[in-house]
Amino acid sequence: MALSREFLEKLLLFLVSFAAGGLLGDSFLHLLPEVMEKSDSSLWTPFSILAGILIFFILEKIIHWRHCHEYYPGGEFCRIHASPEPFAYTILIGDGLHNLIDGMVIAGSYMVSFPLGIATTLAVIFHEIPQEIGDFSVLIKAGLSRTKALFFNFFSGLTAIIGSIIVLIIETKTETFSSFIVPFAIGGFIYIACADLIPELHKEPHIKKSFWQLLFFILGIGVMALLLLIG
């Protein structure tokens, strides 16, 4: 058990680094150039990006939820001030809302272009893998059984499908929605990478592990750069 726990912590260390690079790579190499090329308004894009940052900030503040991943032994896990069960459901609500937005972002990206949709889907997956592993660990720690934790985690992930359907419905009524959702995704991805993921990476003081962090961070950006070849 101790061995698997130590392996999970090391794996999360690299996955979070890779996810941060992937999110920033998708934002600056795919989403932003697409927005700059097709934007008709000089003010709409920056306000939409800021809206993405603001919404993710508000989302975390209102429901008191963060990406609570237990990255390092003895590190700050998450300051839980509520009883186990209510806290567990708070995480699930936050995860569900986050997945809803992810679904909207992915669907909106595919409506702009297929290569952009692939890049954004991969960026979301890169982020979701360490997030879901961490959320599962938190739910177990909060008192849920493994079966319940898996079931509720899966159920909260289904909200991404609802988000995609919402975008499809809106896009059939107006063709301008994708011009908002793509820069919105840029703001959201930048916020997640810079406010949630990178600060966790700075908690690692060891030079060797920091080197591997940097390598996987660059690798995440590199994957997004390689995807430009399919554009």
Secondary structure, 3 states (H helix, E strand, C coil): CHHHHHHHHHHHHHHHHHHHHHHHHHHHHHHHHHHHHHCCCCCHHHHHHHHHHHHHHHHHHHCCCCCCCCCCCCCCCCCCCCCHHHHHHHHHHHHHHHHHHHHHHHHHHHHHCHHHHHHHHHHHHHHHHHHHHHHHHHHHHCCCCHHHHHHHHHHHHCHHHHHHHHHHHHHHHCCCCHHHHHHHHHHHHHHHHHHHHHHHHCCCCCHHHHHHHHHHHHHHHHHHHHHHHHC
